Amino acid sequence: MEPDAVHLVGQLRRGALEPCVLAVIAQQPTYGLDLARTLSERGLLESEGTLYPLLSRLRKRNLVTTAWQESPSGPPRRYYHITPAGKTGLATFTQEWGRFRQAVDLVIGDHA
């Protein structure tokens, strides 16, 4: 892939990461490493180094809360839970994403 294309894809990935994190957590509370695995498997996360600062920002904005839980294998884990504000934000993003994706597809389709 060309360097400019790599940059553009990286920008797109970073922009979509927050709502994707909220969507995964909305399915079920999860801990950081499991969340990183899920996102990596889906091609949304290239480095765990970007995930934990994002989770911290989501906590500060009251979109997620955390609770420590004992682990059957190892130390306790911090589980992330979506808040009502997080659910509302995710729902709003989902609506807007559909419209945005359609508009981008129309424009890009003209050049494919």
MDAnalysis code that builds the backbone (N, CA, C; Angstrom):
import MDAnalysis as mda
import numpy as np

u = mda.Universe.empty(336, n_residues=112, atom_resindex=np.repeat(np.arange(112), 3), trajectory=True)
u.add_TopologyAttr("name", ["N", "CA", "C"] * 112)
u.add_TopologyAttr("resid", np.arange(1, 113))
u.add_TopologyAttr("resname", ["MET", "GLU", "PRO", "ASP", "ALA", "VAL", "HIS", "LEU", "VAL", "GLY", "GLN", "LEU", "ARG", "ARG", "GLY", "ALA", "LEU", "GLU", "PRO", "CYS", "VAL", "LEU", "ALA", "VAL", "ILE", "ALA", "GLN", "GLN", "PRO", "THR", "TYR", "GLY", "LEU", "ASP", "LEU", "ALA", "ARG", "THR", "LEU", "SER", "GLU", "ARG", "GLY", "LEU", "LEU", "GLU", "SER", "GLU", "GLY", "THR", "LEU", "TYR", "PRO", "LEU", "LEU", "SER", "ARG", "LEU", "ARG", "LYS", "ARG", "ASN", "LEU", "VAL", "THR", "THR", "ALA", "TRP", "GLN", "GLU", "SER", "PRO", "SER", "GLY", "PRO", "PRO", "ARG", "ARG", "TYR", "TYR", "HIS", "ILE", "THR", "PRO", "ALA", "GLY", "LYS", "THR", "GLY", "LEU", "ALA", "THR", "PHE", "THR", "GLN", "GLU", "TRP", "GLY", "ARG", "PHE", "ARG", "GLN", "ALA", "VAL", "ASP", "LEU", "VAL", "ILE", "GLY", "ASP", "HIS", "ALA"])
u.atoms.positions = np.array([
    [0.845, -1.173, 0.000],
    [0.000, 0.000, 0.000],
    [0.894, 1.241, 0.000],
    [0.501, 2.235, -0.740],
    [1.239, 3.498, -0.826],
    [1.256, 4.194, 0.536],
    [2.329, 4.945, 0.833],
    [2.415, 5.627, 2.136],
    [1.219, 6.532, 2.427],
    [0.732, 7.266, 1.427],
    [-0.425, 8.136, 1.653],
    [-1.670, 7.319, 1.976],
    [-1.843, 6.183, 1.321],
    [-2.992, 5.326, 1.587],
    [-2.906, 4.748, 2.994],
    [-1.712, 4.372, 3.415],
    [-1.522, 3.857, 4.776],
    [-1.912, 4.930, 5.790],
    [-1.497, 6.163, 5.532],
    [-1.835, 7.274, 6.427],
    [-3.347, 7.470, 6.491],
    [-4.002, 7.465, 5.341],
    [-5.452, 7.673, 5.308],
    [-6.203, 6.560, 6.031],
    [-5.781, 5.324, 5.827],
    [-6.422, 4.196, 6.505],
    [-6.195, 4.298, 8.014],
    [-5.008, 4.702, 8.418],
    [-4.714, 4.883, 9.842],
    [-5.601, 5.952, 10.466],
    [-5.793, 7.053, 9.751],
    [-6.669, 8.121, 10.238],
    [-8.109, 7.626, 10.379],
    [-8.561, 6.890, 9.392],
    [-9.921, 6.341, 9.434],
    [-10.067, 5.384, 10.612],
    [-9.087, 4.527, 10.803],
    [-9.115, 3.553, 11.907],
    [-9.176, 4.273, 13.251],
    [-8.346, 5.290, 13.438],
    [-8.345, 6.027, 14.703],
    [-9.683, 6.714, 14.944],
    [-10.268, 7.254, 13.890],
    [-11.549, 7.944, 14.031],
    [-12.700, 7.014, 14.379],
    [-12.622, 5.783, 13.931],
    [-13.705, 4.824, 14.175],
    [-13.481, 3.988, 15.427],
    [-12.311, 4.083, 16.033],
    [-11.986, 3.204, 17.150],
    [-12.883, 3.436, 18.370],
    [-13.125, 4.679, 18.717],
    [-13.930, 4.960, 19.914],
    [-15.319, 4.327, 19.844],
    [-16.092, 4.551, 18.801],
    [-17.407, 3.908, 18.767],
    [-17.317, 2.384, 18.684],
    [-16.270, 1.867, 18.079],
    [-16.106, 0.404, 18.030],
    [-15.829, -0.147, 19.424],
    [-15.035, 0.563, 20.205],
    [-14.781, 0.157, 21.592],
    [-16.096, 0.159, 22.369],
    [-16.870, 1.228, 22.223],
    [-18.161, 1.291, 22.919],
    [-19.083, 0.153, 22.483],
    [-19.079, -0.169, 21.203],
    [-19.943, -1.236, 20.702],
    [-19.564, -2.587, 21.285],
    [-18.271, -2.862, 21.391],
    [-17.832, -4.139, 21.968],
    [-18.214, -4.203, 23.443],
    [-17.983, -3.115, 24.168],
    [-18.307, -3.090, 25.593],
    [-19.821, -3.171, 25.801],
    [-20.587, -2.595, 24.886],
    [-22.050, -2.646, 25.004],
    [-22.566, -4.081, 24.896],
    [-21.864, -4.926, 24.141],
    [-22.281, -6.321, 24.013],
    [-22.137, -7.049, 25.334],
    [-21.036, -6.786, 26.038],
    [-20.823, -7.340, 27.373],
    [-19.627, -6.646, 28.004],
    [-19.664, -6.455, 29.325],
    [-18.499, -5.865, 29.986],
    [-17.253, -6.701, 29.686],
    [-16.146, -6.026, 29.501],
    [-14.919, -6.727, 29.124],
    [-13.714, -6.040, 29.733],
    [-12.617, -6.758, 29.828],
    [-11.382, -6.177, 30.352],
    [-10.472, -5.800, 29.183],
    [-9.483, -4.978, 29.471],
    [-8.658, -4.367, 28.434],
    [-8.011, -5.329, 27.458],
    [-7.356, -6.366, 27.955],
    [-6.655, -7.284, 27.056],
    [-7.626, -8.023, 26.141],
    [-8.758, -8.420, 26.680],
    [-9.765, -9.103, 25.865],
    [-10.328, -8.148, 24.805],
    [-10.533, -6.913, 25.185],
    [-11.004, -5.894, 24.252],
    [-9.972, -5.690, 23.143],
    [-8.704, -5.612, 23.514],
    [-7.635, -5.441, 22.522],
    [-7.609, -6.612, 21.546],
    [-7.759, -7.820, 22.050],
    [-7.783, -8.998, 21.169],
    [-8.946, -8.935, 20.185],
    [-10.127, -8.618, 20.703],
    [-11.313, -8.539, 19.848],
    [-11.120, -7.517, 18.740],
    [-10.644, -6.337, 19.097],
    [-10.452, -5.275, 18.105],
    [-9.342, -5.622, 17.119],
    [-8.278, -6.241, 17.598],
    [-7.173, -6.641, 16.718],
    [-7.621, -7.698, 15.722],
    [-8.388, -8.664, 16.193],
    [-8.886, -9.722, 15.305],
    [-9.752, -9.166, 14.186],
    [-10.409, -8.048, 14.455],
    [-11.285, -7.437, 13.447],
    [-10.570, -6.371, 12.623],
    [-9.261, -6.232, 12.841],
    [-8.471, -5.283, 12.053],
    [-8.640, -3.839, 12.453],
    [-9.118, -3.593, 13.666],
    [-9.382, -2.222, 14.103],
    [-8.309, -1.647, 15.012],
    [-7.438, -2.493, 15.532],
    [-6.435, -2.033, 16.481],
    [-5.083, -2.595, 16.078],
    [-4.136, -1.702, 15.873],
    [-2.785, -2.138, 15.525],
    [-1.876, -2.189, 16.731],
    [-2.209, -1.422, 17.779],
    [-1.342, -1.358, 18.951],
    [-2.180, -1.156, 20.204],
    [-1.878, -1.940, 21.243],
    [-2.560, -1.755, 22.523],
    [-2.265, -0.384, 23.105],
    [-1.159, 0.205, 22.678],
    [-0.763, 1.511, 23.186],
    [-1.773, 2.607, 22.926],
    [-2.626, 2.431, 21.931],
    [-3.660, 3.433, 21.663],
    [-4.945, 3.138, 22.426],
    [-5.124, 1.891, 22.864],
    [-6.379, 1.503, 23.503],
    [-6.521, 2.068, 24.912],
    [-5.512, 1.915, 25.734],
    [-5.654, 2.305, 27.134],
    [-5.842, 3.813, 27.337],
    [-5.150, 4.678, 26.596],
    [-5.478, 6.103, 26.703],
    [-6.911, 6.403, 26.255],
    [-7.382, 5.686, 25.230],
    [-8.764, 5.868, 24.776],
    [-9.742, 5.458, 25.874],
    [-9.494, 4.312, 26.518],
    [-10.366, 3.868, 27.605],
    [-10.376, 4.884, 28.752],
    [-9.234, 5.469, 29.030],
    [-9.157, 6.493, 30.068],
    [-10.007, 7.708, 29.690],
    [-9.932, 8.136, 28.435],
    [-10.745, 9.277, 27.979],
    [-12.233, 8.939, 28.064],
    [-12.598, 7.714, 27.708],
    [-14.015, 7.311, 27.787],
    [-14.501, 7.349, 29.235],
    [-13.653, 6.947, 30.165],
    [-14.018, 7.015, 31.598],
    [-14.202, 8.458, 32.036],
    [-13.285, 9.327, 31.648],
    [-13.368, 10.732, 32.050],
    [-14.621, 11.401, 31.493],
    [-15.070, 10.945, 30.340],
    [-16.275, 11.507, 29.705],
    [-17.541, 10.785, 30.152],
    [-17.408, 9.863, 31.105],
    [-18.533, 9.116, 31.667],
    [-19.261, 8.272, 30.612],
    [-18.526, 7.770, 29.639],
    [-19.128, 6.880, 28.634],
    [-18.962, 5.423, 29.037],
    [-17.972, 5.162, 29.894],
    [-17.787, 3.833, 30.476],
    [-17.436, 3.996, 31.951],
    [-17.722, 2.943, 32.701],
    [-17.271, 2.855, 34.088],
    [-16.426, 1.589, 34.196],
    [-15.743, 1.457, 35.317],
    [-14.919, 0.269, 35.504],
    [-15.189, -0.349, 36.863],
    [-14.901, -1.634, 36.938],
    [-14.986, -2.363, 38.197],
    [-13.947, -3.473, 38.162],
    [-13.255, -3.648, 39.281],
    [-12.264, -4.709, 39.374],
    [-12.969, -6.017, 39.691],
    [-12.532, -7.091, 39.008],
    [-13.074, -8.422, 39.266],
    [-11.922, -9.408, 39.379],
    [-12.092, -10.342, 40.282],
    [-11.089, -11.390, 40.428],
    [-11.013, -12.196, 39.135],
    [-9.826, -12.673, 38.828],
    [-9.608, -13.487, 37.638],
    [-9.316, -14.925, 38.070],
    [-9.866, -15.899, 37.350],
    [-9.558, -17.295, 37.683],
    [-8.102, -17.652, 37.389],
    [-7.448, -16.831, 36.581],
    [-6.052, -17.117, 36.223],
    [-5.231, -15.833, 36.275],
    [-4.780, -15.475, 37.460],
    [-3.930, -14.297, 37.569],
    [-4.531, -13.214, 38.439],
    [-3.991, -12.003, 38.303],
    [-4.437, -10.887, 39.141],
    [-5.838, -10.406, 38.754],
    [-6.457, -9.589, 39.594],
    [-7.779, -9.029, 39.256],
    [-7.709, -8.236, 37.950],
    [-8.839, -8.158, 37.284],
    [-8.926, -7.432, 36.009],
    [-9.908, -6.273, 36.126],
    [-9.589, -5.202, 35.413],
    [-10.481, -4.043, 35.366],
    [-11.450, -4.250, 34.199],
    [-12.717, -4.419, 34.520],
    [-13.740, -4.598, 33.500],
    [-14.388, -3.262, 33.180],
    [-14.654, -3.058, 31.907],
    [-15.277, -1.830, 31.424],
    [-16.742, -2.106, 31.126],
    [-17.608, -1.188, 31.589],
    [-19.057, -1.275, 31.408],
    [-19.519, 0.005, 30.722],
    [-20.416, -0.118, 29.775],
    [-20.933, 1.077, 29.106],
    [-21.966, 1.748, 30.009],
    [-21.980, 3.063, 30.010],
    [-22.937, 3.839, 30.805],
    [-24.125, 4.223, 29.920],
    [-25.200, 4.736, 30.521],
    [-26.304, 5.248, 29.689],
    [-25.829, 6.317, 28.693],
    [-24.927, 7.189, 29.132],
    [-24.391, 8.210, 28.217],
    [-23.614, 7.554, 27.086],
    [-22.884, 6.488, 27.384],
    [-22.158, 5.753, 26.350],
    [-23.101, 5.114, 25.348],
    [-24.206, 4.553, 25.838],
    [-25.205, 3.946, 24.944],
    [-25.831, 4.994, 24.040],
    [-26.117, 6.160, 24.605],
    [-26.697, 7.242, 23.805],
    [-25.706, 7.709, 22.743],
    [-24.458, 7.896, 23.137],
    [-23.433, 8.319, 22.181],
    [-23.236, 7.299, 21.076],
    [-23.238, 6.030, 21.428],
    [-23.084, 4.971, 20.435],
    [-24.269, 4.952, 19.469],
    [-25.471, 5.114, 19.992],
    [-26.662, 5.133, 19.136],
    [-26.619, 6.312, 18.161],
    [-26.212, 7.465, 18.654],
    [-26.103, 8.654, 17.791],
    [-25.050, 8.427, 16.710],
    [-23.889, 7.899, 17.107],
    [-22.845, 7.629, 16.130],
    [-23.332, 6.635, 15.083],
    [-24.018, 5.600, 15.512],
    [-24.493, 4.562, 14.586],
    [-25.411, 5.162, 13.528],
    [-26.312, 6.040, 13.945],
    [-27.192, 6.713, 12.981],
    [-26.394, 7.563, 12.001],
    [-25.509, 8.376, 12.537],
    [-24.719, 9.269, 11.692],
    [-23.770, 8.485, 10.789],
    [-23.200, 7.401, 11.295],
    [-22.277, 6.587, 10.517],
    [-22.964, 6.045, 9.272],
    [-24.200, 5.586, 9.414],
    [-24.928, 5.060, 8.261],
    [-25.060, 6.114, 7.166],
    [-25.444, 7.311, 7.547],
    [-25.582, 8.401, 6.559],
    [-24.223, 8.762, 5.955],
    [-23.219, 8.851, 6.816],
    [-21.883, 9.212, 6.366],
    [-21.334, 8.149, 5.406],
    [-21.481, 6.891, 5.768],
    [-20.982, 5.794, 4.931],
    [-21.654, 5.817, 3.561],
    [-22.949, 6.062, 3.530],
    [-23.658, 6.133, 2.250],
    [-23.116, 7.279, 1.382],
    [-22.879, 8.428, 2.008],
    [-22.365, 9.577, 1.261],
    [-20.978, 9.292, 0.713],
    [-20.110, 8.685, 1.547],
    [-18.764, 8.345, 1.087],
    [-18.827, 7.314, -0.030],
    [-19.657, 6.300, 0.120],
    [-19.801, 5.292, -0.924],
    [-20.253, 5.899, -2.243],
    [-21.147, 6.867, -2.182],
    [-21.604, 7.537, -3.417],
    [-20.446, 8.257, -4.105],
    [-19.662, 8.979, -3.319],
    [-18.548, 9.749, -3.886],
    [-17.450, 8.816, -4.378],
    [-17.070, 7.858, -3.571],
    [-15.999, 6.937, -3.962],
    [-16.438, 6.053, -5.134],
    [-17.699, 5.685, -5.138],
    [-18.222, 4.867, -6.233],
    [-18.048, 5.553, -7.586],
    [-18.034, 6.881, -7.575],
    [-17.822, 7.637, -8.818],
    [-16.399, 7.478, -9.332],
    [-15.470, 7.063, -8.464],
    [-14.057, 6.976, -8.841],
    [-13.527, 5.547, -8.919],
    [-14.373, 4.599, -8.618],
    [-13.905, 3.195, -8.598],
    [-13.831, 2.608, -9.997],
])
